[in-house]
Amino acid sequence: MNKLLIIGINTRSIINSALNLNYEVYNISYFQTADFPEINNSISIINEKKDISSGFFENQYDPKKLLEKGEQFLEIADNIILTSGISIDDFKGKYKKYTSKIIANKNISSIENKYKFYKKIKNKYLTPETFFIKDIHESFEIIKNNPSKKYIIKPVTGSGGYNVNLLNKDILNQLNSNNKNWIIQEYISGKSISSSILSSKKIQKQIATSRLLTGNDFNQNNYIYIGNIVPLPNEKINQKIKIISENLIKDFKLIGSNGIDYIIKDNKIYLIEINPRLQGTYECIENVLNINLLKAHIEAFKNNFININKINGYSYKKIVYAKNKIKYKKLNMNNIYDLPYVGSITEKYEPLLTIIDKNKNLKKLIKNVNKTNLEIERQLYNTN
């Protein structure tokens, strides 16, 4: 039996899919939640304990730590699947020898580098004007020369919406330009949309679209990833995005499961970025299509395209972030996942748990998720 290694920030959902396939499953992850499936071979960076804080993800996370801590699994594995938080470009130096085991797109530097990606697509697709800045002071000039526009500043590489901010002088004064390379991108005040594409060498097919949710959608003044609602209930927009997405995947010669992010404003579709990997919509897509998306991803790299069912209903994923520093106590709800260990401490604004639900009626689904969110707050923070 082949040994399949899953690596990423939070691998719970993909491990569950892997356990339904004919593999001996291994795991290297940053988080290992209380509801993580039981497997014999698992390593995590954060090992939650009673009365101990899990710390601050943004300050602590480094994909190299995953590779360092789990190197024995890299050696043992026959195949490797990368999930959110780690890229094939992280396999440098002594880890480069393991890249042949990775089931992923290999030449993606021009996609993951947001400025290189912008230069490749700006003359073919509608996309926000983007500048690479070598020095923070260049940002002041851009603002000065374009007084009627707003801009977002974000790292050249990265995911999850971390370090993405609406550009102003206060933000610029906080940034240390020596630590990261930054881009400045024209701010488009529309709805964020995600397209999920499955492709083999010959077939490129959009299998779902979703409303992409960030902190900005919940008046939190940030762009950190909150979740998705799958599918997007707008057939006209879906069809327009389908054409663009399938052409993009073909242009960049991407295989497997990949995601593309857009912003919709005044019926115009602005291309933002491609995520050349399994996406945060993973469980929602499995819910509405009733498929094993990991199997579909692996088979696509063998040039096999599995049968994709018609979408049935809606699925909503919402990551709940801690409102205050909190010691977790057990919650009995059937639609919450990524659960902390009882008694462990989650810091303010850090991810606490995830709500994932499904329903054939979109309004009922949103109502159920909102109700669960309120109940979580009531029980953990004693709110009424």
C-alpha positions as CSV (number, residue, x, y, z in Angstrom):
1,M,0.0,0.0,0.0
2,N,1.4,3.4,-1.0
3,K,2.2,5.9,1.7
4,L,0.5,9.2,1.2
5,L,1.7,12.2,3.2
6,I,-0.5,15.3,3.6
7,I,1.2,18.6,4.6
8,G,-0.3,22.0,5.5
9,I,-1.6,24.3,8.2
10,N,-4.8,22.4,8.9
11,T,-5.1,19.1,7.1
12,R,-8.1,17.5,9.0
13,S,-10.5,17.6,6.0
14,I,-8.1,16.2,3.5
15,I,-6.9,13.5,5.9
16,N,-10.5,12.4,6.2
17,S,-10.7,12.1,2.4
18,A,-7.4,10.2,2.3
19,L,-8.6,7.6,4.8
20,N,-11.3,6.7,2.3
21,L,-8.7,5.8,-0.3
22,N,-6.3,3.0,-0.6
23,Y,-3.3,4.6,1.1
24,E,-1.3,4.4,4.3
25,V,-1.8,8.0,5.5
26,Y,0.8,10.3,7.1
27,N,0.4,13.8,8.3
28,I,2.5,16.9,9.0
29,S,0.5,19.9,10.1
30,Y,0.7,23.1,12.1
31,F,-2.6,22.5,13.9
32,Q,-3.9,19.2,15.1
33,T,-7.4,19.7,16.4
34,A,-9.3,17.7,18.9
35,D,-11.5,16.3,16.2
36,F,-8.5,15.3,14.0
37,P,-9.0,11.7,12.7
38,E,-7.0,9.0,14.4
39,I,-4.0,7.9,12.4
40,N,-0.8,6.2,13.4
41,N,1.6,8.6,11.7
42,S,1.0,12.3,12.5
43,I,3.2,15.2,13.5
44,S,2.1,18.7,14.4
45,I,3.7,21.9,15.5
46,I,1.0,23.0,17.9
47,N,0.2,20.4,20.5
48,E,-2.6,21.9,22.6
49,K,-2.7,21.4,26.3
50,K,-4.9,22.5,29.2
51,D,-4.1,26.1,30.4
52,I,-1.5,26.6,27.6
53,S,-1.9,29.2,24.8
54,S,-1.6,28.2,21.2
55,G,0.0,31.6,20.5
56,F,-0.3,33.8,17.5
57,F,-0.3,32.0,14.1
58,E,0.9,35.0,12.1
59,N,4.0,35.4,14.2
60,Q,4.8,31.7,14.6
61,Y,4.0,30.0,11.3
62,D,6.8,29.0,9.0
63,P,6.4,26.2,6.4
64,K,10.1,25.3,6.9
65,K,9.2,24.2,10.5
66,L,6.8,21.6,9.0
67,L,9.6,20.2,6.8
68,E,12.1,20.2,9.6
69,K,9.9,18.5,12.1
70,G,8.5,15.9,9.7
71,E,11.6,15.1,7.6
72,Q,11.3,11.4,8.5
73,F,7.9,11.3,6.9
74,L,9.2,13.0,3.8
75,E,11.7,10.2,3.4
76,I,9.1,7.4,4.0
77,A,6.3,8.8,1.8
78,D,5.7,7.6,-1.7
79,N,3.5,10.6,-2.6
80,I,3.0,14.0,-1.0
81,I,0.0,16.3,-1.1
82,L,0.4,20.0,-0.3
83,T,-2.4,22.0,1.2
84,S,-2.9,25.6,2.3
85,G,0.2,27.2,3.9
86,I,3.0,25.4,2.0
87,S,4.2,25.5,-1.6
88,I,6.5,23.4,-3.7
89,D,8.8,26.5,-3.7
90,D,9.4,25.8,0.1
91,F,11.2,22.6,-0.8
92,K,14.7,24.1,-1.3
93,G,18.1,22.9,-0.3
94,K,18.1,19.5,1.3
95,Y,14.3,19.2,0.7
96,K,14.5,19.6,-3.0
97,K,15.0,15.8,-3.5
98,Y,11.4,15.2,-2.3
99,T,9.8,17.3,-5.0
100,S,9.5,14.4,-7.3
101,K,7.0,12.8,-4.8
102,I,4.7,15.8,-4.7
103,I,1.4,15.5,-6.6
104,A,1.1,19.2,-7.6
105,N,1.9,21.7,-10.3
106,K,5.6,22.3,-10.3
107,N,6.3,25.5,-12.1
108,I,4.2,28.0,-10.2
109,S,6.5,30.9,-9.3
110,S,4.9,33.2,-11.8
111,I,1.5,32.4,-10.2
112,E,2.4,32.6,-6.5
113,N,4.4,35.7,-7.0
114,K,1.5,38.2,-7.3
115,Y,3.4,40.8,-9.3
116,K,4.8,38.3,-11.8
117,F,1.2,37.0,-12.2
118,Y,-0.1,40.5,-12.7
119,K,2.4,41.2,-15.5
120,K,1.4,38.0,-17.3
121,I,-2.3,38.6,-17.2
122,K,-2.7,42.4,-17.3
123,N,-3.0,42.7,-21.1
124,K,-5.4,39.7,-21.5
125,Y,-7.7,39.9,-18.5
126,L,-9.4,42.7,-16.6
127,T,-7.4,43.1,-13.4
128,P,-6.7,45.8,-10.8
129,E,-3.7,48.1,-11.5
130,T,-0.8,46.8,-9.5
131,F,2.6,48.2,-8.5
132,F,5.7,46.5,-7.0
133,I,7.3,48.7,-4.4
134,K,11.0,48.4,-3.5
135,D,10.6,51.0,-0.8
136,I,7.7,52.0,1.4
137,H,8.2,55.7,0.3
138,E,7.2,54.7,-3.2
139,S,3.7,54.1,-1.8
140,F,3.3,57.8,-0.8
141,E,4.1,58.8,-4.4
142,I,1.5,56.4,-5.8
143,I,-1.2,57.8,-3.4
144,K,-0.1,61.4,-4.3
145,N,-0.3,60.8,-8.0
146,N,-3.7,59.0,-7.9
147,P,-5.8,61.0,-5.4
148,S,-9.1,59.6,-6.7
149,K,-8.2,56.0,-6.2
150,K,-7.9,53.7,-3.2
151,Y,-5.3,50.9,-2.9
152,I,-4.7,47.7,-1.0
153,I,-1.2,46.7,0.1
154,K,-0.3,43.0,0.3
155,P,2.8,40.8,0.4
156,V,4.1,39.6,-3.0
157,T,3.6,36.0,-1.8
158,G,1.2,34.7,0.7
159,S,-2.4,33.4,1.3
160,G,-5.3,33.6,3.7
161,G,-5.5,37.4,3.5
162,Y,-2.8,37.9,6.2
163,N,-1.0,41.3,6.0
164,V,-3.5,42.6,3.4
165,N,-4.7,46.1,4.3
166,L,-6.3,49.1,2.8
167,L,-3.5,51.5,2.1
168,N,-3.1,54.6,4.2
169,K,-0.3,56.5,5.9
170,D,-0.9,54.8,9.3
171,I,-0.5,51.3,7.7
172,L,2.6,52.4,5.8
173,N,4.2,53.6,9.0
174,Q,3.7,50.2,10.6
175,L,5.3,48.2,7.8
176,N,8.9,47.1,7.8
177,S,9.9,47.0,4.1
178,N,13.0,45.0,4.9
179,N,11.0,41.9,6.0
180,K,8.6,41.5,3.1
181,N,8.3,42.5,-0.6
182,W,5.0,44.3,-1.1
183,I,2.6,45.1,-4.0
184,I,0.1,47.9,-4.1
185,Q,-3.1,47.0,-5.9
186,E,-6.0,49.2,-6.9
187,Y,-8.9,48.7,-4.5
188,I,-12.1,47.3,-6.2
189,S,-15.1,47.5,-3.8
190,G,-17.1,44.6,-5.1
191,K,-17.9,41.0,-4.0
192,S,-15.1,38.5,-3.8
193,I,-15.8,35.3,-5.7
194,S,-13.9,32.0,-6.0
195,S,-13.9,29.5,-8.9
196,S,-12.9,25.9,-8.3
197,I,-11.4,24.2,-11.4
198,L,-10.6,20.5,-11.9
199,S,-8.3,19.8,-14.8
200,S,-6.3,17.1,-16.5
201,K,-4.0,17.6,-19.5
202,K,-6.9,17.6,-21.9
203,I,-9.9,18.7,-19.8
204,Q,-10.4,21.9,-17.8
205,K,-13.8,22.1,-16.0
206,Q,-15.2,24.6,-13.5
207,I,-16.9,22.4,-10.9
208,A,-18.2,25.1,-8.5
209,T,-18.1,28.8,-7.8
210,S,-18.4,30.3,-4.3
211,R,-18.9,33.6,-2.5
212,L,-15.5,34.2,-0.9
213,L,-15.8,35.7,2.6
214,T,-13.2,37.8,4.4
215,G,-13.2,39.9,7.6
216,N,-14.2,42.8,5.4
217,D,-17.6,41.1,4.9
218,F,-18.2,41.1,8.6
219,N,-17.1,44.7,9.3
220,Q,-13.8,43.5,10.9
221,N,-11.6,45.9,8.9
222,N,-9.3,43.2,7.5
223,Y,-9.1,40.8,4.6
224,I,-8.4,37.6,6.5
225,Y,-10.1,34.5,5.0
226,I,-13.3,33.7,6.9
227,G,-14.9,31.1,4.6
228,N,-17.1,30.4,1.6
229,I,-20.7,29.8,0.5
230,V,-20.8,27.2,-2.3
231,P,-22.2,27.6,-5.0
232,L,-22.6,31.2,-6.0
233,P,-26.4,31.5,-6.7
234,N,-26.0,33.6,-9.9
235,E,-26.0,31.5,-13.0
236,K,-25.2,34.3,-15.4
237,I,-22.1,35.3,-13.5
238,N,-21.2,31.6,-13.1
239,Q,-21.2,31.1,-16.8
240,K,-19.0,34.2,-17.4
241,I,-16.5,33.1,-14.7
242,K,-16.5,29.5,-16.1
243,I,-15.2,30.7,-19.5
244,I,-12.5,32.9,-18.0
245,S,-11.4,30.2,-15.4
246,E,-11.2,27.3,-17.8
247,N,-9.1,29.5,-20.3
248,L,-6.8,30.6,-17.5
249,I,-6.1,27.0,-16.3
250,K,-5.4,26.1,-19.9
251,D,-3.1,29.1,-20.4
252,F,-1.1,28.3,-17.3
253,K,-1.2,24.5,-17.9
254,L,-2.4,23.7,-14.4
255,I,-3.5,20.2,-13.4
256,G,-5.7,18.9,-10.5
257,S,-7.8,21.0,-8.2
258,N,-7.0,24.8,-8.4
259,G,-8.8,27.9,-7.4
260,I,-9.1,31.4,-9.0
261,D,-10.2,34.5,-7.1
262,Y,-12.2,37.4,-8.6
263,I,-13.9,40.5,-7.6
264,I,-17.3,41.4,-9.2
265,K,-18.3,45.0,-9.4
266,D,-21.0,46.5,-11.7
267,N,-21.1,43.2,-13.6
268,K,-17.4,43.5,-14.4
269,I,-15.2,40.5,-13.4
270,Y,-11.7,41.5,-12.1
271,L,-9.2,38.7,-11.9
272,I,-7.2,38.8,-8.7
273,E,-5.1,35.6,-8.3
274,I,-4.8,31.8,-8.9
275,N,-4.3,29.4,-6.0
276,P,-2.6,26.4,-7.6
277,R,-3.6,23.9,-4.9
278,L,-6.5,22.4,-3.0
279,Q,-8.6,25.3,-1.6
280,G,-10.4,26.4,1.5
281,T,-13.7,25.4,-0.2
282,Y,-12.6,21.8,0.0
283,E,-15.3,20.4,2.3
284,C,-18.0,22.6,0.9
285,I,-17.3,21.3,-2.6
286,E,-17.3,17.7,-1.3
287,N,-20.7,18.4,0.4
288,V,-22.5,19.8,-2.7
289,L,-21.0,17.5,-5.3
290,N,-20.8,14.3,-3.1
291,I,-17.3,13.5,-4.4
292,N,-13.9,12.7,-2.9
293,L,-12.0,15.8,-4.1
294,L,-8.6,14.4,-3.1
295,K,-9.3,11.4,-5.3
296,A,-10.3,13.7,-8.1
297,H,-7.1,15.7,-7.7
298,I,-4.8,12.7,-7.7
299,E,-6.6,11.1,-10.7
300,A,-6.3,14.3,-12.7
301,F,-2.5,14.0,-12.4
302,K,-2.8,10.5,-13.9
303,N,-4.8,12.1,-16.8
304,N,-8.0,10.5,-15.5
305,F,-11.0,12.8,-15.1
306,I,-13.6,11.4,-12.6
307,N,-17.3,11.8,-13.0
308,I,-18.5,15.1,-11.5
309,N,-22.0,15.1,-10.1
310,K,-24.5,18.0,-10.4
311,I,-24.4,20.4,-7.5
312,N,-27.0,19.5,-4.9
313,G,-27.8,22.2,-2.4
314,Y,-25.5,24.7,-0.7
315,S,-22.7,24.5,1.8
316,Y,-21.3,27.2,4.1
317,K,-18.0,27.3,5.8
318,K,-17.3,30.0,8.4
319,I,-14.1,30.2,10.5
320,V,-14.9,31.6,13.9
321,Y,-12.1,33.8,15.4
322,A,-11.8,34.4,19.1
323,K,-13.4,37.7,20.2
324,N,-11.2,37.7,23.3
325,K,-8.6,35.4,24.8
326,I,-10.6,32.3,25.7
327,K,-10.2,29.0,27.4
328,Y,-12.1,26.5,25.4
329,K,-14.9,24.4,27.0
330,K,-16.7,21.6,25.2
331,L,-19.5,22.6,22.8
332,N,-22.1,20.0,21.7
333,M,-23.1,21.0,18.2
334,N,-23.1,18.8,15.1
335,N,-21.9,21.5,12.6
336,I,-18.6,22.6,14.3
337,Y,-15.1,21.4,13.4
338,D,-11.4,22.1,14.0
339,L,-12.2,22.0,17.7
340,P,-9.6,23.1,20.3
341,Y,-8.7,20.7,23.1
342,V,-10.9,21.4,26.1
343,G,-9.1,23.7,28.5
344,S,-6.6,25.0,25.9
345,I,-6.3,28.8,25.4
346,T,-6.9,30.6,22.1
347,E,-5.6,34.2,21.9
348,K,-7.8,37.1,20.8
349,Y,-8.5,37.2,17.0
350,E,-6.9,33.8,16.5
351,P,-8.9,31.0,14.7
352,L,-11.0,29.2,17.3
353,L,-13.1,26.7,15.3
354,T,-15.0,26.2,12.0
355,I,-18.7,26.0,11.3
356,I,-19.5,23.9,8.3
357,D,-23.1,23.2,7.3
358,K,-25.2,22.3,4.3
359,N,-28.8,22.8,3.2
360,K,-30.8,22.8,0.0
361,N,-32.2,26.2,0.9
362,L,-29.7,29.0,1.0
363,K,-31.6,31.3,3.3
364,K,-32.1,28.4,5.8
365,L,-28.4,27.6,5.6
366,I,-27.3,31.1,6.3
367,K,-29.8,31.3,9.2
368,N,-28.4,28.0,10.7
369,V,-24.8,29.1,10.5
370,N,-25.6,32.5,12.1
371,K,-27.6,30.7,14.8
372,T,-24.6,28.4,15.5
373,N,-22.3,31.4,15.6
374,L,-24.5,33.2,18.2
375,E,-24.8,30.0,20.3
376,I,-21.0,29.6,20.3
377,E,-20.6,33.2,21.6
378,R,-23.4,32.6,24.2
379,Q,-21.7,29.5,25.6
380,L,-18.1,30.6,25.5
381,Y,-18.5,34.3,26.3
382,N,-21.7,34.2,28.4
383,T,-23.5,36.6,26.0
384,N,-27.2,36.8,25.8
